[in-house]
Amino acid sequence: MSNPAQAFEPTDFQLADNAARAQVDHTYSSDSFWKDAFRRFTANKGAVFGLIVILIITAFAIVGPMLSDHTYKSVNIRHKSLAPRIEGFEKLPVFNGVANGINSYKEKGLDNVYYPFGTDTLGRDLWTRTWMGTRISLYIALIAVAIDMVIGMGYGLISGYFGGAVDNAMQRFIEILSGIPNLVIVTLLIVVLKPGLVTITLALMITGWIGMSRVARAQILKLKEQEFVLASRTLGARNFAIIFKDILPNIFGQLIIMSMFSIPNAIFTEAFLAFIGLGIPQPMASLGSLISESFKSMTIYPYMIVAPVVVLALLMLSFNLLADGLKDALDPKMKEM
């Protein structure tokens, strides 16, 4: 027996409502690389915070010593070992001039004297000395970037582009330099030369650019066989024109990132050398030498070490945050993650 054909009623089927599932195409504006990088950088709150802190510290390093009536080397034994005191904050638990339960300002009759960071055991103003020391750290940061971008970048680009015997000889030279500890080089320089900024700068020029040169070499090895380089070479472009006009703009972001990451290391190197007595000679101050001097009397006058330690920590942390933000903004690979 055959089953009778089933008749379908008009209400058996109903059109699907796709209104809620419909997708609308979005139109994205075409931005330049640097505009897109700026937008990605400003979206990183840590990087923006680091940049703001660096700008604030730089402003205080420039203006701070001018706001005090004392120089970084002026000694006043009568004002020695005074706790931090700021006008208008005398009734608060901090910045009231009290240390270990004693108000040295009242005992010495210094009613109209104020030191925002206090004074050291020789009566020198720690406010002025801290910001003068910050100038040294910022100078080291600037020198580190300049050495990376001039010596390290140029060395790595030339080594990677020419390759062969040139690359082999240049890399063996780097291996010899990197095999010598940086502290040994600085110590030998101080034996020959006088301790100071010149000695530290020479030490950074000897070994501080090695990391940057390796990054630049690795980047150019990836790009030197690309089609646009072959086209420039076919059209008769010279080697250095290809290196600095065709290849360098394509890897400049990575080189900036590397130079930013080298700044905290250079600042810490200077602070460490100053801490062990191989840095800036007295009476000039650096953050490392201030920490070294304050460390000796930290148990009795702990306030002396607070300001240079906080400034040094904020400076290194901010440069690390800034470098991390630049890495996210300038590295094209991070855009896909």
N, C-alpha and C positions, 0 to 999 in steps of 0.2 A: 504494500500500500504506500502510496506517495503522500507525504505530508502536504496539506494545503498551504499555499503561499501566504506568508504573513503580511498583513497590510500595515504599513507604518502611518501613524497619525502625525499631523503637522506639529503636534507638541512634543514629539519624541526627541527632536533635535533642537539645540539652541546655540546661537552664534556665541562664540567665546568673546569675552570683553578683554581686549589687549591694551586698553588705554593705560592701565597702571604699569604694564610691562614694556611699554614703548620706550625706546632709548633715544635720547636727543643728542646729537653730535655737538661737541664743544669746540669752539674755535679758540685756539691758542695763539697769542701774539708771538711773533718771532723776535726774540731778544738776542743781543750780542752775548758773547761768552762772558765778558767782564760784568755786564749787567746781571746776567743770570748768576754769576759767582757772587756778586754783591748781595743779591736777594737770598741766596743760600747761606751766606755768612751772617747776615742780620737775623736769620731765623734760628741761628745757634746762640742760645742765651749765654752759654758758658764763654764762647768766644767774644761776644759783645761785652760781657762783664770783664774779661781779661783786658780787652782794649781800653775800656773806661778806666780801670785801675792803673794801667800803664800810663795813660795820659795824665791822671791825677798825680801819680808819683813823679812824673817828669815835670809837671808844673810846680810841685813843691820843691823839687831839686833845683829848679831855676830861681824861683822866687823866695823859697824858704830862708836861705842865708841872708837875704836882704831885709827880712822882717825882724832880724835880731840886731841889737846894738853890739853884739860880741862877734869876734871872728873865730874861726875854727882853731886858732892857735893861741888865743889870748888866755893867759893864766891869771887866776885870782884866788889865792890860797884862802882868803876869808870866805869865799863862796864855795868851798869844796864840799862835795858829797851832799848837795841839796836835793831834796826830793822834787818831783814834778809839781809845779804850781802854776795855775792859770788864773788870771784876774777874773773875778766873778764866780769862780768855782770853789771858793774857800770853804763853803759849808757842805760840800759834797764829799762822799768817801774817797774819791779819787781827785787828783790834781789840786789837793789842798795843802801840799807841802809837808805832809806828815809821813814819816817813814819809821817803822819799828816803834810806833807810839810817841815819837818825838818830833816836834815842829822846830827844825833847825833855824827857820827864818825868824821866829820869835826870839829864840835864844840868842841869836846874833844881832838882833835889832834890824833885820832887813825887811821892814814892813812894806816897802814899795818896790821890792825886787821880785821878779817872776821868771821862772824857767819852765817852759812847757814840758820838756823832757828831763829836767833836772840838770845836775852837773856831775862831772866825774871827780875822781880823788884829787885832781889838780885844780879844780874849780873852773874847768872849761865847759862851755855851754854845749850840752848834748844835742840840742835842737839843731844848731848850726853844724856841728860835726856829723850828725846823722845825714843831713841832706847833702853835705859836701861829699860824704862817702857814697851816697846814692849817685852823685854825678860820676864818680869813678866807675860804678857798676854799669851805668848807662853808656859811658865811654867804651867800656869793654864790650858791651853788647853791640855798639856801632862798629867797633873794630872787627869783631867776629863776623858780622854780616859782610863788611867790606872785604875781608880776607877770603871768605867763602866765595863771594860773587866774582872776585877778580882772579885770585890765584887758583882756588879750587875748581871753579867752573871752567876757566880757560885751560887748565892742565888736563882736566877730564875730557873736555870736548876734543882737544887736539889728539890726545892719546887714543880715544875711541874711534875717531874719524879716520886717521891715517892707518891705524892697525899695524900688523906685521912687526918688523924689527923695531919701529918707533914705539909702538905700544908695549912691546916686550921690555925694552930698556926703561921706559918711563914707569912701568908697573914694578919692575925690580927695585927701582929707586924708592918708590913709595913703601915697598915692603921693608927696606932697610930703615927708613924713617919711623915707620909704625912699630918696628921692633924695639925701639928705644923708648922707655917710659918718659912721659912728658915731665914728670917731676924731676927726673935726672937732668933733662935738658935745661929746665929752669934753674936748677941748682948750679949747674955748670956756668950758665950765663951770669948768675948773680956773683959767682966767684970772679969772673972776668970783668963784669960791668958792675955798676952800682945798682942796688935795689931801687925799683921805681917803675913807672908806667912804661918807659922805653924797654926795659928788660922783659916785662910781661907781654908787651906787644910783639917783641921779637920772638918770644916763645910761642905765641899763637901763630905767628907767620911761619914758623918752622914746621909745626905739626897740626895746627888747627884746621887746615883745609883738606886733610886727607879724606875724611868722610864725604865731603862735598864732591871731590874729584871722582870718587868711585861711583857716586850716584849719577853724575853727569856722564861718565863713561858708559855706564849701563844704559842710560836713556838714548845716547847717540848710537850705540850698537843696534838698538831696535829700529832706529829710523833711517840710518844712512843708506839702506838698500831699498827704501820705499820709492814709488814711482815718481813722486814730485822731486826727489833728490836726483834721480836719474834724468829727469827732464831738464833740470837746471844744469846738470853736468853736460848733457847733450847740446844745450844752447850755448855752451862756452863759459859758464860761470866758473870763477876761480874757487879754489878749495875753501879759503877763509870766508868768502862771500856766501858759500853754501852753508858753512857752519853757523855763522852769526846772523844771516838773514833768512835762511830757509829752515834750518833745524832748531836753532835756539828758541824762536817764538813758540814752537810746539812743545817745548819741555820747560819753559820758563816757570810755569806754575809749580812743577815738582821741585825745581831748584829753590824757589822762594820758600816752599814748605821745609825743605832740608835746612836752609839757613836759619829759619825761625827756631827749629828744634836745636840748633847748635848754640843759640844764645844762652839758655839756662846753664848749659855745661860750661861755657866760657865764664859766666858770672860766678858760678860755684868754684871754678878753678882759681879765680882771682881771690875770692873770699877765703878759700882754703889756704892758699899761699900766705895771705895776710895773717891768718889765724896762727900759722906756725912760725911767723916772723920772717917770711921771705917776700913780703909784698911791699906796699907803699911805706917808705920810711917816715918816722915821726918828724915833725908834728902833723904832717898830712894825715888825714883820716880816710879810711875806707870801711865799708860795712864789716869786712872780715877782721880788720884790726880793732874796730870798736867792740866787736864780740869777744875778741881775744882779751882786750883790756878789762872788759866788764866781767868776764868769766872768773877772773882772779878774785873779785870781791862780790860774787853773785850771792853768796850766803848772807852777807851783811847788807848789801845794797842791791837787791834784785831788780829794782827799777832801771838800773843802768843798762841792762842787757835786753830789756823788752823792746825798745824802739828799733835798734838795728836788726834784731832777729825778725820782728814783724815785717819790717820793710823788705828785708831780703827774701823772706818766705813769700810775701805777696808778689814781689817782682818775679821770682822764678815760677810761681804758680800761674801768674797772669800770662807770661810768655809761653808756657806750655799750653794753656787754654787757647791762646791766640793761634799758636801753631796747629793745634788740633782743629780749630775752626777753619783755618786756611786750607788744611788738607781736605776737609769735607767739601769746601767751596770750589777749590781749584782742580782737584783730582777728578777727571772725567769718569773714572771707574766707580767712584763713590756715588755718582748720580744714579747708577743702575741698582744700587743696593737699597 
